[in-house]
């Protein structure tokens, strides 16, 4: 898993749950994700469902996923 920003304690906990976890930026104090974005508007459930469905449709298409797959870490 990879996230652009997160609390250091949360990123450390996710390291124990995932094969790999990359947190690009762990500011102190963290407070809230939305504080670190110029535009952090909510995504509607319907849009999330549509994006997940489209991603599922292309999951086995090598052209659609080029550059997105990463070999699991040790």
Secondary structure, DSSP 8 states (H G I E B T S, - for coil): -EESS--HHHHHHHHHHSS--EES---SS---GGGG-S------HHHHHHHHHHHHHTTT-TTTTTTT------
